[in-house]
């Protein structure tokens, strides 16, 4: 949740492939309290986490994780913001 807070972050621009770890309504509360272990992520997302850390950034925006994938209302609300999300990123990893 952004809550109006600001900070430097990276975005990941990538092509989804196959089944990957994603945020769902049933896992959202757990993920917000405990986070997700990097070894549960796809190789692409895990590599982006490593790049983000090496760049000294604290946050990484990944659509599969930051948009609740089985919630049409959340998707509709967040997809319209994607231009701003990418525009305001410190860096986009592709």
The first five atom37 places (N, CA, C, CB, O) and aatype in JSON, in Angstrom:
{
  "aatype": [20, 20, 20, 20, 20, 20, 20, 20, 20, 20, 20, 20, 20, 20, 20, 20, 20, 20, 20, 20, 20, 20, 20, 20, 20, 20, 20, 20, 20, 20, 20, 20, 20, 20, 20, 20, 20, 20, 20, 20, 20, 20, 20, 20, 20, 20, 20, 20, 20, 20, 20, 20, 20, 20, 20, 20, 20, 20, 20, 20, 20, 20, 20, 20, 20, 20, 20, 20, 20, 20, 20, 20, 20, 20, 20, 20, 20, 20, 20, 20, 20, 20, 20, 20, 20, 20, 20, 20, 20, 20, 20, 20, 20, 20],
  "atom_mask": [
    [1, 1, 1, 1, 1],
    [1, 1, 1, 1, 1],
    [1, 1, 1, 1, 1],
    [1, 1, 1, 1, 1],
    [1, 1, 1, 1, 1],
    [1, 1, 1, 1, 1],
    [1, 1, 1, 1, 1],
    [1, 1, 1, 1, 1],
    [1, 1, 1, 1, 1],
    [1, 1, 1, 1, 1],
    [1, 1, 1, 1, 1],
    [1, 1, 1, 1, 1],
    [1, 1, 1, 1, 1],
    [1, 1, 1, 1, 1],
    [1, 1, 1, 1, 1],
    [1, 1, 1, 1, 1],
    [1, 1, 1, 1, 1],
    [1, 1, 1, 1, 1],
    [1, 1, 1, 1, 1],
    [1, 1, 1, 1, 1],
    [1, 1, 1, 1, 1],
    [1, 1, 1, 1, 1],
    [1, 1, 1, 1, 1],
    [1, 1, 1, 1, 1],
    [1, 1, 1, 1, 1],
    [1, 1, 1, 1, 1],
    [1, 1, 1, 1, 1],
    [1, 1, 1, 1, 1],
    [1, 1, 1, 1, 1],
    [1, 1, 1, 1, 1],
    [1, 1, 1, 1, 1],
    [1, 1, 1, 1, 1],
    [1, 1, 1, 1, 1],
    [1, 1, 1, 1, 1],
    [1, 1, 1, 1, 1],
    [1, 1, 1, 1, 1],
    [1, 1, 1, 1, 1],
    [1, 1, 1, 1, 1],
    [1, 1, 1, 1, 1],
    [1, 1, 1, 1, 1],
    [1, 1, 1, 1, 1],
    [1, 1, 1, 1, 1],
    [1, 1, 1, 1, 1],
    [1, 1, 1, 1, 1],
    [1, 1, 1, 1, 1],
    [1, 1, 1, 1, 1],
    [1, 1, 1, 1, 1],
    [1, 1, 1, 1, 1],
    [1, 1, 1, 1, 1],
    [1, 1, 1, 1, 1],
    [1, 1, 1, 1, 1],
    [1, 1, 1, 1, 1],
    [1, 1, 1, 1, 1],
    [1, 1, 1, 1, 1],
    [1, 1, 1, 1, 1],
    [1, 1, 1, 1, 1],
    [1, 1, 1, 1, 1],
    [1, 1, 1, 1, 1],
    [1, 1, 1, 1, 1],
    [1, 1, 1, 1, 1],
    [1, 1, 1, 1, 1],
    [1, 1, 1, 1, 1],
    [1, 1, 1, 1, 1],
    [1, 1, 1, 1, 1],
    [1, 1, 1, 1, 1],
    [1, 1, 1, 1, 1],
    [1, 1, 1, 1, 1],
    [1, 1, 1, 1, 1],
    [1, 1, 1, 1, 1],
    [1, 1, 1, 1, 1],
    [1, 1, 1, 1, 1],
    [1, 1, 1, 1, 1],
    [1, 1, 1, 1, 1],
    [1, 1, 1, 1, 1],
    [1, 1, 1, 1, 1],
    [1, 1, 1, 1, 1],
    [1, 1, 1, 1, 1],
    [1, 1, 1, 1, 1],
    [1, 1, 1, 1, 1],
    [1, 1, 1, 1, 1],
    [1, 1, 1, 1, 1],
    [1, 1, 1, 1, 1],
    [1, 1, 1, 1, 1],
    [1, 1, 1, 1, 1],
    [1, 1, 1, 1, 1],
    [1, 1, 1, 1, 1],
    [1, 1, 1, 1, 1],
    [1, 1, 1, 1, 1],
    [1, 1, 1, 1, 1],
    [1, 1, 1, 1, 1],
    [1, 1, 1, 1, 1],
    [1, 1, 1, 1, 1],
    [1, 1, 1, 1, 1],
    [1, 1, 1, 1, 1]
  ],
  "atom_positions": [
    [[0.84, -1.18, 0.0], [0.0, 0.0, 0.0], [0.88, 1.24, 0.0], [-0.95, 0.0, 1.21], [1.85, 1.32, 0.75]],
    [[0.53, 2.18, -0.84], [1.32, 3.39, -0.92], [0.99, 4.39, 0.17], [1.14, 4.03, -2.24], [1.89, 4.95, 0.79]],
    [[-0.28, 4.63, 0.42], [-0.69, 5.55, 1.46], [-0.12, 6.94, 1.31], [-0.32, 5.0, 2.77], [0.02, 7.66, 2.3]],
    [[0.23, 7.33, 0.07], [0.77, 8.65, -0.16], [2.25, 8.78, 0.14], [0.02, 9.63, 0.64], [2.83, 9.84, -0.04]],
    [[2.86, 7.69, 0.6], [4.29, 7.73, 0.89], [5.08, 7.78, -0.41], [4.71, 6.52, 1.73], [4.62, 7.3, -1.45]],
    [[6.27, 8.35, -0.34], [7.12, 8.44, -1.51], [8.48, 7.82, -1.2], [7.28, 9.9, -1.97], [8.97, 7.9, -0.07]],
    [[9.07, 7.23, -2.19], [10.4, 6.65, -2.03], [10.91, 6.23, -3.39], [10.38, 5.45, -1.06], [10.14, 6.12, -4.35]],
    [[12.19, 6.0, -3.46], [12.76, 5.53, -4.72], [12.47, 4.04, -4.87], [14.3, 5.8, -4.77], [12.51, 3.28, -3.9]],
    [[12.18, 3.64, -6.1], [11.87, 2.24, -6.36], [12.22, 1.88, -7.79], [10.38, 1.95, -6.08], [12.36, 2.75, -8.65]],
    [[12.35, 0.59, -8.02], [12.55, 0.05, -9.35], [11.25, -0.6, -9.8], [13.73, -0.98, -9.38], [10.44, -1.02, -8.98]],
    [[11.05, -0.66, -11.1], [9.93, -1.4, -11.69], [10.49, -2.53, -12.52], [9.02, -0.46, -12.55], [11.58, -2.42, -13.08]],
    [[9.75, -3.59, -12.6], [10.13, -4.7, -13.48], [9.18, -4.73, -14.66], [10.11, -6.05, -12.72], [7.97, -4.8, -14.5]],
    [[9.76, -4.69, -15.86], [9.0, -4.84, -17.09], [9.42, -6.17, -17.7], [9.23, -3.63, -18.1], [10.58, -6.34, -18.09]],
    [[8.5, -7.1, -17.78], [8.86, -8.45, -18.22], [7.66, -9.14, -18.84], [9.4, -9.28, -17.04], [6.53, -8.68, -18.74]],
    [[7.93, -10.24, -19.48], [6.87, -11.04, -20.09], [6.57, -12.2, -19.16], [7.28, -11.55, -21.51], [7.45, -12.99, -18.82]],
    [[5.32, -12.28, -18.76], [4.9, -13.4, -17.92], [5.02, -14.67, -18.73], [3.46, -13.2, -17.4], [4.81, -14.68, -19.94]],
    [[5.35, -15.73, -18.07], [5.39, -17.03, -18.72], [5.03, -18.12, -17.73], [6.76, -17.29, -19.34], [5.56, -18.16, -16.62]],
    [[4.15, -19.0, -18.13], [3.79, -20.11, -17.28], [3.19, -19.69, -15.95], [4.97, -20.96, -17.03], [2.74, -18.56, -15.77]],
    [[3.21, -20.62, -15.03], [2.67, -20.37, -13.7], [3.75, -19.7, -12.86], [2.16, -21.68, -13.02], [4.88, -20.19, -12.8]],
    [[3.42, -18.62, -12.23], [4.38, -17.93, -11.38], [3.72, -17.48, -10.11], [5.0, -16.73, -12.11], [2.49, -17.43, -10.02]],
    [[4.52, -17.17, -9.12], [3.99, -16.68, -7.85], [3.33, -15.33, -8.08], [5.11, -16.58, -6.78], [3.9, -14.46, -8.74]],
    [[2.15, -15.16, -7.53], [1.42, -13.9, -7.68], [0.57, -13.66, -6.45], [0.54, -13.91, -8.95], [0.27, -14.58, -5.69]],
    [[0.19, -12.42, -6.26], [-0.66, -12.05, -5.14], [-2.11, -12.35, -5.49], [-0.48, -10.55, -4.79], [-2.6, -11.97, -6.55]],
    [[-2.79, -13.04, -4.6], [-4.2, -13.36, -4.73], [-4.92, -12.87, -3.49], [-4.41, -14.9, -4.94], [-4.29, -12.61, -2.46]],
    [[-6.22, -12.74, -3.57], [-7.0, -12.28, -2.41], [-6.71, -13.12, -1.18], [-8.5, -12.32, -2.73], [-6.61, -12.6, -0.07]],
    [[-6.59, -14.42, -1.37], [-6.37, -15.33, -0.25], [-4.99, -15.26, 0.36], [-6.63, -16.71, -0.69], [-4.78, -15.76, 1.47]],
    [[-4.04, -14.66, -0.33], [-2.66, -14.59, 0.18], [-2.23, -13.17, 0.53], [-1.7, -15.17, -0.84], [-1.15, -12.97, 1.09]],
    [[-3.04, -12.18, 0.22], [-2.66, -10.78, 0.39], [-2.29, -10.44, 1.83], [-3.79, -9.89, -0.06], [-1.24, -9.85, 2.07]],
    [[-3.13, -10.78, 2.79], [-2.86, -10.43, 4.19], [-1.55, -11.05, 4.67], [-4.02, -10.89, 5.1], [-0.76, -10.39, 5.34]],
    [[-1.33, -12.3, 4.32], [-0.09, -12.98, 4.72], [1.13, -12.29, 4.1], [-0.13, -14.46, 4.32], [2.13, -12.06, 4.77]],
    [[1.04, -11.98, 2.82], [2.17, -11.35, 2.13], [2.47, -9.97, 2.69], [1.88, -11.24, 0.64], [3.64, -9.58, 2.76]],
    [[1.45, -9.25, 3.1], [1.67, -7.91, 3.64], [2.3, -7.96, 5.03], [0.36, -7.15, 3.69], [2.94, -6.99, 5.44]],
    [[2.13, -9.05, 5.74], [2.72, -9.14, 7.08], [4.06, -9.86, 7.08], [1.77, -9.84, 8.02], [4.96, -9.49, 7.82]],
    [[4.19, -10.9, 6.26], [5.42, -11.7, 6.29], [6.29, -11.53, 5.06], [5.07, -13.14, 6.45], [7.46, -11.92, 5.07]],
    [[5.74, -10.96, 3.99], [6.5, -10.85, 2.75], [6.54, -12.18, 2.02], [7.93, -10.37, 3.04], [5.79, -13.11, 2.35]],
    [[7.4, -12.26, 1.03], [7.53, -13.49, 0.25], [9.01, -13.85, 0.14], [6.89, -13.33, -1.17], [9.85, -12.99, -0.11]],
    [[9.31, -15.1, 0.32], [10.69, -15.58, 0.19], [11.1, -15.54, -1.27], [10.84, -17.02, 0.77], [10.33, -15.93, -2.15]],
    [[12.29, -15.07, -1.53], [12.78, -14.94, -2.91], [12.77, -16.28, -3.64], [14.2, -14.36, -2.92], [12.56, -16.32, -4.85]],
    [[12.99, -17.37, -2.93], [13.03, -18.67, -3.6], [11.66, -19.14, -4.1], [13.59, -19.71, -2.66], [11.56, -20.14, -4.81]],
    [[10.59, -18.42, -3.73], [9.25, -18.73, -4.25], [8.96, -17.98, -5.56], [8.18, -18.38, -3.21], [7.97, -18.27, -6.23]],
    [[9.82, -17.04, -5.91], [9.6, -16.2, -7.09], [10.2, -16.84, -8.34], [10.21, -14.81, -6.88], [11.1, -17.68, -8.26]],
    [[9.69, -16.42, -9.49], [10.29, -16.88, -10.75], [11.72, -16.36, -10.83], [9.46, -16.39, -11.97], [12.09, -15.42, -10.12]],
    [[12.51, -16.96, -11.67], [13.91, -16.54, -11.81], [14.01, -15.07, -12.22], [14.64, -17.43, -12.85], [14.86, -14.34, -11.72]],
    [[13.13, -14.64, -13.13], [13.14, -13.25, -13.58], [12.89, -12.29, -12.43], [12.1, -13.03, -14.68], [13.61, -11.3, -12.28]],
    [[11.88, -12.56, -11.64], [11.54, -11.67, -10.52], [12.64, -11.73, -9.46], [10.17, -12.05, -9.91], [13.02, -10.7, -8.9]],
    [[13.15, -12.91, -9.17], [14.24, -13.05, -8.19], [15.47, -12.28, -8.65], [14.59, -14.54, -7.98], [16.13, -11.63, -7.84]],
    [[15.8, -12.35, -9.93], [16.93, -11.58, -10.46], [16.68, -10.08, -10.31], [17.18, -11.93, -11.94], [17.6, -9.32, -10.0]],
    [[15.44, -9.65, -10.54], [15.11, -8.22, -10.38], [15.25, -7.79, -8.93], [13.67, -7.95, -10.88], [15.66, -6.66, -8.67]],
    [[14.92, -8.66, -7.99], [15.12, -8.36, -6.57], [16.61, -8.14, -6.31], [14.57, -9.51, -5.67], [16.99, -7.18, -5.63]],
    [[17.45, -9.0, -6.85], [18.9, -8.87, -6.66], [19.43, -7.58, -7.28], [19.62, -10.08, -7.28], [20.23, -6.89, -6.66]],
    [[18.98, -7.24, -8.48], [19.41, -6.0, -9.13], [18.97, -4.79, -8.31], [18.84, -5.9, -10.57], [19.73, -3.85, -8.11]],
    [[17.73, -4.82, -7.83], [17.21, -3.73, -7.01], [18.06, -3.53, -5.76], [15.74, -4.01, -6.61], [18.4, -2.4, -5.4]],
    [[18.41, -4.63, -5.11], [19.26, -4.55, -3.91], [20.63, -3.98, -4.25], [19.41, -5.94, -3.27], [21.15, -3.12, -3.53]],
    [[21.21, -4.45, -5.34], [22.55, -3.97, -5.73], [22.55, -2.49, -6.09], [23.07, -4.78, -6.9], [23.57, -1.81, -5.95]],
    [[21.41, -2.01, -6.57], [21.29, -0.58, -6.88], [21.07, 0.26, -5.62], [20.14, -0.36, -7.86], [21.06, 1.49, -5.68]],
    [[20.89, -0.41, -4.51], [20.67, 0.3, -3.25], [19.25, 0.79, -3.06], [21.6, 1.46, -3.16], [19.0, 1.66, -2.23]],
    [[18.32, 0.23, -3.82], [16.91, 0.61, -3.69], [16.21, -0.36, -2.76], [16.22, 0.63, -5.08], [16.54, -1.54, -2.7]],
    [[15.23, 0.15, -2.05], [14.51, -0.66, -1.07], [13.27, -1.34, -1.66], [14.11, 0.2, 0.1], [12.84, -2.38, -1.17]],
    [[12.7, -0.74, -2.71], [11.42, -1.22, -3.23], [11.52, -1.64, -4.7], [10.36, -0.15, -3.07], [12.26, -1.05, -5.49]],
    [[10.74, -2.67, -5.03], [10.62, -3.16, -6.41], [9.13, -3.34, -6.69], [11.42, -4.5, -6.63], [8.43, -4.03, -5.95]],
    [[8.67, -2.72, -7.77], [7.27, -2.87, -8.17], [7.19, -3.95, -9.24], [6.67, -1.51, -8.69], [7.83, -3.85, -10.29]],
    [[6.41, -4.98, -8.96], [6.19, -6.1, -9.89], [4.69, -6.29, -10.0], [6.92, -7.43, -9.42], [4.02, -6.5, -8.99]],
    [[4.16, -6.22, -11.21], [2.71, -6.28, -11.36], [2.09, -7.53, -10.74], [2.34, -6.21, -12.82], [1.03, -7.44, -10.13]],
    [[2.73, -8.68, -10.89], [2.18, -9.92, -10.35], [2.08, -9.9, -8.83], [3.03, -11.09, -10.78], [1.26, -10.62, -8.25]],
    [[2.9, -9.07, -8.19], [2.9, -8.99, -6.73], [2.15, -7.78, -6.21], [4.33, -8.96, -6.22], [1.55, -7.83, -5.14]],
    [[2.17, -6.68, -6.96], [1.59, -5.42, -6.48], [0.14, -5.22, -6.89], [2.4, -4.28, -6.99], [-0.53, -4.32, -6.39]],
    [[-0.34, -6.04, -7.79], [-1.75, -6.02, -8.2], [-2.34, -7.37, -7.82], [-1.91, -5.73, -9.75], [-1.79, -8.41, -8.18]],
    [[-3.45, -7.36, -7.11], [-4.1, -8.61, -6.7], [-4.7, -9.23, -7.96], [-5.21, -8.37, -5.59], [-5.64, -8.69, -8.55]],
    [[-4.16, -10.36, -8.36], [-4.45, -10.92, -9.68], [-5.82, -11.54, -9.83], [-3.44, -11.94, -9.99], [-6.3, -11.69, -10.96]],
    [[-6.47, -11.89, -8.75], [-7.82, -12.44, -8.86], [-8.88, -11.48, -8.33], [-7.91, -13.76, -8.11], [-9.96, -11.9, -7.89]],
    [[-8.58, -10.19, -8.37], [-9.49, -9.16, -7.89], [-9.68, -8.13, -9.01], [-8.95, -8.48, -6.59], [-8.84, -7.26, -9.21]],
    [[-10.79, -8.25, -9.72], [-11.03, -7.36, -10.87], [-11.05, -5.89, -10.49], [-12.35, -7.72, -11.53], [-10.59, -5.05, -11.26]],
    [[-11.56, -5.56, -9.31], [-11.59, -4.16, -8.87], [-10.18, -3.64, -8.64], [-12.43, -4.02, -7.58], [-9.86, -2.52, -9.04]],
    [[-9.33, -4.44, -8.02], [-7.95, -4.01, -7.79], [-7.22, -3.86, -9.12], [-7.21, -5.02, -6.88], [-6.48, -2.89, -9.32]],
    [[-7.41, -4.81, -10.01], [-6.78, -4.71, -11.34], [-7.21, -3.43, -12.05], [-7.15, -5.94, -12.21], [-6.37, -2.71, -12.58]],
    [[-8.5, -3.15, -12.06], [-9.0, -1.95, -12.74], [-8.41, -0.69, -12.12], [-10.53, -1.9, -12.69], [-8.06, 0.25, -12.84]],
    [[-8.32, -0.65, -10.81], [-7.79, 0.51, -10.09], [-6.29, 0.69, -10.35], [-8.05, 0.36, -8.58], [-5.83, 1.81, -10.53]],
    [[-5.55, -0.39, -10.37], [-4.1, -0.32, -10.48], [-3.6, -0.21, -11.92], [-3.49, -1.52, -9.84], [-2.6, 0.46, -12.17]],
    [[-4.25, -0.86, -12.85], [-3.79, -0.84, -14.24], [-3.79, 0.57, -14.81], [-4.66, -1.75, -15.1], [-2.91, 0.92, -15.59]],
    [[-4.75, 1.38, -14.43], [-4.79, 2.75, -14.94], [-3.66, 3.61, -14.38], [-6.12, 3.39, -14.6], [-3.38, 4.69, -14.91]],
    [[-3.0, 3.16, -13.32], [-1.89, 3.9, -12.71], [-0.53, 3.47, -13.26], [-1.92, 3.71, -11.21], [0.49, 4.07, -12.91]],
    [[-0.49, 2.45, -14.09], [0.8, 1.88, -14.49], [1.7, 2.88, -15.2], [0.58, 0.69, -15.38], [2.92, 2.82, -15.05]],
    [[1.13, 3.79, -15.98], [1.98, 4.79, -16.63], [2.7, 5.66, -15.61], [1.14, 5.67, -17.57], [3.87, 5.98, -15.78]],
    [[2.01, 6.03, -14.56], [2.6, 6.84, -13.49], [3.62, 6.02, -12.7], [1.5, 7.38, -12.55], [4.69, 6.52, -12.34]],
    [[3.29, 4.76, -12.45], [4.2, 3.89, -11.7], [5.53, 3.77, -12.44], [3.57, 2.49, -11.49], [6.59, 3.92, -11.83]],
    [[5.47, 3.5, -13.74], [6.71, 3.37, -14.51], [7.4, 4.73, -14.67], [6.42, 2.77, -15.89], [8.63, 4.81, -14.59]],
    [[6.65, 5.76, -14.89], [7.23, 7.11, -15.06], [8.01, 7.57, -13.84], [6.14, 8.13, -15.38], [9.07, 8.17, -13.97]],
    [[7.49, 7.28, -12.65], [8.09, 7.75, -11.41], [9.16, 6.82, -10.84], [7.03, 7.96, -10.39], [9.77, 7.14, -9.82]],
    [[9.37, 5.68, -11.48], [10.39, 4.75, -10.99], [11.77, 5.35, -11.18], [10.29, 3.39, -11.72], [12.03, 6.07, -12.15]],
    [[12.65, 5.04, -10.26], [14.05, 5.45, -10.39], [14.68, 4.75, -11.58], [14.84, 5.13, -9.09], [15.49, 5.33, -12.3]],
    [[14.3, 3.5, -11.77], [14.83, 2.69, -12.87], [13.8, 1.63, -13.22], [16.21, 2.03, -12.5], [13.05, 1.17, -12.36]],
    [[13.77, 1.24, -14.48], [12.95, 0.12, -14.92], [13.89, -1.0, -15.34], [11.99, 0.53, -16.08], [14.76, -0.8, -16.19]],
    [[13.7, -2.15, -14.77], [14.48, -3.33, -15.12], [13.7, -4.09, -16.18], [14.78, -4.23, -13.87], [12.52, -4.4, -15.99]],
    [[14.36, -4.38, -17.28], [13.68, -5.11, -18.36], [14.47, -6.35, -18.73], [13.5, -4.21, -19.6], [14.07, -7.1, -19.63]]
  ]
}
